[in-house]
């Protein structure tokens, strides 16, 4: 005797066999793959190239648990507009266990895509979109030649992306599109040569975003609008609680206003004006640790943010600057290496990059224990303007053009224990003062070792 559930599954599988995908790259397999999801839910495709002309929508309320798996030899060609795969759930709660409706655990949790490739064959083709899902997991997935590789929309929770390759798409690698999304991890992946940015979060309500041990590079269109390898733009929303750790972020300085990390923290909160007397928030609580940055116009740019920590990173080839921080509070920059390594020459021209660190209109921040060397063609290696309650201490500011450390209209700050020298020989050696002070008041400036008084 067979159980009723087994007989139902067998009947569904039998129905599906009448409409099997072909996988020859020529036959339209959209309806066949849609039918498999609708009837079985768990879709395992053999080696082949499967042509899609419309989005395969995986409605988790109808399919129940759903997954698409391959062994790395499965290719989907998306020849229509929109995503090749769109997972749609109904989770409306948070990640807290008591916020779940029973049907999410019973039939919707953890939709998966593993071991497949998606290639776009339409200008508006995307890879994978997720809406209303809980614990969507993408692993060993390749997405290329699409618009956006992964599009996270409306609301999701607990997104996990690992061991993936999102390569050479015209749009964004991983797009947090005005989404309400807490708890997402992007680990051990290559996200490269996507023209609209690598990992980009715009508006919405995003928390607990972790990006670790990834190679994220070249996510800038040479003739397109400014983009970044990682872009966190809170305008129209709120983005915070982010960790970017152990990644290589680089390329390309040839794109206008390119950045490795760009954080725009000016979010919106309707109650803030009443509570704090100002309209816009300063989002942040971002940790940037143990990364390698190079070959863009600005390596890290922070605007209107609060609570950003930058520690233990290596910077070089900031063609405009290595670090620019404006209109921000509680920024900690410590233990980093800002360098000009002779091994890295741009087209044989070691004068092309400028480098340098800039703070403007910032408060309650620390710049300490960094090595900053080889800043050329700037008025100062470290340029601090209109800032209040800063500590600038125990930095080595070395072998740079212009002034070593420039302070303009800085107040209530401590400038102590810095080594500021230029020991280059001959005409290369700067004749500007090591420390320049323009205006300001109520500062403690002492025990700095200056090469030029």
C-alpha positions, -999 to +999 in steps of 0.1 A: +000+000+000+012+035-009+004+066+012-019+092-002+009+118-002+031+095-022+003+089-048-003+126-052+034+132-057+036+104-082+006+118-101+022+153-102+054+139-115+036+119-141+018+150-153+051+169-154+067+142-176+043+151-204+058+186-206+095+182-200+121+209-209+142+201-239+174+220-231+187+224-266+190+262-265+164+266-293+132+252-280+112+276-257+113+258-224+095+286-204+062+267-201+078+234-193+099+248-165+070+268-152+049+236-152+076+218-132+076+245-105+038+246-104+034+208-101+065+195-083+083+226-068+117+209-067+132+212-101+164+194-110+176+200-145+202+179-164+230+193-184+216+216-212+208+251-224+172+261-216+157+290-235+132+313-216+111+339-233+092+350-202+097+351-164+093+318-146+073+329-115+076+308-085+046+316-063+055+300-030+019+300-019+011+276-047+043+256-052+052+251-015+089+246-009+107+254-042+142+250-055+161+249-088+193+229-088+219+218-113+254+205-112+271+235-128+262+224-164+228+240-166+224+273-185+192+294-187+190+319-216+167+347-207+154+362-240+126+382-225+121+413-203+123+409-165+139+382-143+145+347-155+133+335-121+110+355-097+104+340-063+073+355-046+064+348-010+041+364+015+063+369+045+055+403+061+071+400+095+106+405+108+131+378+113+118+372+149+102+338+153+070+352+167+064+373+136+059+344+112+026+332+099+025+293+100+023+289+062+058+305+058+074+277+077+051+251+064+054+259+027+076+289+018+108+290+038+143+288+021+137+288-016+170+279-033+189+282-065+221+263-069+245+252-095+231+270-126+240+298-150+217+325-162+227+345-194+207+375-206+197+377-243+175+408-239+184+444-228+159+443-200+166+407-189+174+402-152+187+371-134+168+364-102+143+386-083+130+379-048+099+395-033+084+386+001+107+356+007+122+342+038+157+327+037+162+327+000+195+311-007+216+314-039+247+293-041+271+285-070+251+306-093+266+324-124+246+354-138+260+374-167+250+395-197+218+405-179+207+439-166+206+432-128+219+399-116+200+397-083+171+421-077+157+422-041+124+440-041+096+451-017+104+430+013+126+400+021+143+385+052+175+365+057+190+365+023+221+343+018+243+346-013+275+325-014+300+312-039+284+330-068+297+348-099+278+379-110+298+391-140+295+416-168+259+427-164+248+461-176+230+470-144+238+460-108+253+429-093+231+427-062+204+454-061+186+463-029+159+482-046+139+503-020+135+470-002+127+463+034+153+437+042+170+428+074+197+401+077+215+395+044+249+379+038+270+381+006+301+359+011+328+343-010+316+356-043+329+374-074+308+405-083+326+422-112+322+443-143+285+452-137+280+487-152+256+500-126+275+490-095+285+459-076+264+457-044+239+487-044+213+496-018+190+525-026+163+538-002+141+512+016+148+499+050+180+478+051+197+465+082+224+438+089+240+437+055+273+417+056+297+415+027+327+393+033+357+378+015+344+388-019+362+401-050+342+431-061+358+450-090+352+470-121+316+477-114+316+510-133+305+519-168+332+540-185+305+561-203+277+557-177+266+576-146+289+574-114+287+541-096+305+522-069+317+487-061+296+491-030+270+518-028+248+525+003+224+553-005+199+561+022+181+589+004+144+582+006+150+555+032+174+541+058+204+519+055+226+508+084+243+481+104+266+471+076+299+451+077+323+450+047+352+428+057+381+410+039+372+420+004+392+432-026+375+463-041+391+479-071+388+493-107+383+515-126+397+550-124+387+556-160+350+559-150+338+593-139+335+597-101+340+560-095+343+548-059+351+515-042+327+523-013+303+553-014+280+559+016+253+585+014+237+585+048+211+612+045+180+591+051+144+602+060+124+597+091+091+615+094+094+618+132+129+631+132+121+667+128+099+666+159+124+646+179+157+660+169+150+693+151+162+682+117+146+666+087+172+641+076+189+613+094+225+604+093+225+567+087+255+545+093+268+521+119+291+507+092+323+487+098+349+486+069+377+463+080+407+444+064+399+453+028+421+461-001+412+492-021+427+506-053+422+521-088+392+544-086+387+581-084+379+580-047+385+548-027+360+555+001+336+584+001+313+590+031+286+617+031+260+627+058+267+595+078+272+586+115+291+558+131+314+545+104+346+527+114+375+522+089+402+500+103+431+478+090+426+485+053+451+490+025+445+520+001+463+530-030+455+545-064+429+570-053+431+592-084+412+620-067+415+609-031+418+578-010+393+589+016+368+618+016+345+623+046+320+652+046+291+663+069+295+633+091+297+624+128+315+597+149+338+585+122+368+564+133+397+559+109+426+540+125+453+516+116+451+519+078+478+521+052+474+549+026+503+543+003+519+549-031+536+517-039+561+520-068+552+485-080+518+499-091+523+524-120+494+534-141+504+531-177+540+537-166+531+570-151+534+572-113+522+608-112+486+600-123+471+592-089+468+619-062+456+600-031+451+619+002+426+622+031+399+649+034+376+657+063+350+685+059+323+697+083+327+666+106+324+663+143+333+638+171+357+618+149+391+602+151+420+599+127+448+579+144+477+555+139+476+555+101+504+556+076+497+582+049+524+586+023+529+596-013+501+621-016+510+642-047+495+672-064+472+680-034+474+711-012+477+688+018+481+651+024+456+653+052+432+682+047+408+690+075+383+718+072+355+732+094+355+703+119+348+701+156+360+678+184+384+657+164+414+637+175+442+635+150+469+616+166+499+593+160+497+593+123+528+591+100+522+616+072+552+612+049+568+621+016+539+641+002+535+673-019+521+704-003+514+706+034+515+674+054+485+682+077+463+712+070+437+725+096+413+752+086+386+765+110+390+734+133+378+738+168+379+720+202+403+693+188+435+675+198+463+673+173+490+652+190+519+629+184+520+629+146+551+624+125+550+647+095+580+647+073+591+647+036+625+632+032+625+629-005+657+642-022+662+673-043+634+691-061+608+664-051+610+675-014+581+697-004+590+732+008+555+737+024+552+736+061+545+702+076+516+716+097+494+745+086+468+761+108+442+785+094+418+800+119+401+778+144+402+779+182+404+759+214+427+732+200+455+713+217+484+709+193+515+694+208+543+668+205+542+666+167+574+658+150+577+681+120+602+680+091+593+715+080+584+739+108 
